[in-house]
Structures are given as structure tokens and as C-alpha cells.
């Protein structure tokens, strides 16, 4: 039972961290909106659904997953995944929104992937 209590405590700590990050970001964004005068809101169904998706899935869900991964895997390995975030964004933009992928981006993506392969190859050599 001590394992369940420890796991529950870790989940609570992670959730608390995410709550603080999202809460502070919300306050900062409201302050910036007020300072720039960009406070007009048009609550359409599409806008509300997009906001809910961004809040629940992207912000809260991805942070909970990220902190769980940090507790279970080496940070050096996980940081390589963070380099792929823009690649995933453009890939899903092309897949879902039919946005074009420019040759410069494709070249840059290949360079990022090559760098990840180089780092992983070095990590594997160090293990052996």
C-alpha cells in the first residue's frame, strides 16, 4: 500500500505544479490583454470548443504527461522529444489543415532528426 500512497502523492504534486503554471499564465495573459486593449471576446461555439481543447488536452493533459515522463525516464532522453515539438506541430498542420510544407522546413526537420540520431547514438555508445 505504501507504493500507492507514494504514487498518489507524486500525482498530486504534479497536478499542483500544472495548476500553478496554468493559473499564473492565465493571470499574465489577462494583464497583457488589458495593457494592450485587446479584451474583446466573441464566444462562438467553435471558439469555446477550441479553448476547452487547448485547456484540457493540450495544457493540462500534456503537462501531466510530461511531468510523469520526467519522473520515470532520463531527462536527457526526454529533452530530445522537446526538439520535435515544432515538427509535430507542422506535421499535424499539414495533415489536418492541409497546410503546405515548405522545402526549407523539410530540410530543417531533417537536420533536427539527424541531430537527434547523433545524440542517441552517442548515448547508446556510452551505455555499451
C-alpha positions, 0 to 999 in steps of 0.5 A, a space after each residue: 500500500 505504501 507504493 500507492 500512497 507514494 504514487 498518489 502523492 507524486 500525482 498530486 504534486 504534479 497536478 499542483 505544479 500544472 495548476 500553478 503554471 496554468 493559473 499564473 499564465 492565465 493571470 499574465 495573459 489577462 494583464 497583457 490583454 488589458 495593457 494592450 486593449 485587446 479584451 474583446 471576446 466573441 464566444 462562438 461555439 467553435 471558439 469555446 470548443 477550441 479553448 476547452 481543447 487547448 485547456 484540457 488536452 493540450 495544457 493540462 493533459 500534456 503537462 501531466 504527461 510530461 511531468 510523469 515522463 520526467 519522473 520515470 525516464 532520463 531527462 536527457 532522453 526526454 529533452 530530445 522529444 522537446 526538439 520535435 515539438 515544432 515538427 509535430 506541430 507542422 506535421 499535424 498542420 499539414 495533415 489536418 489543415 492541409 497546410 503546405 510544407 515548405 522545402 526549407 522546413 523539410 530540410 530543417 526537420 531533417 537536420 533536427 532528426 539527424 541531430 537527434 540520431 547523433 545524440 542517441 547514438 552517442 548515448 547508446 555508445 556510452 551505455 555499451 
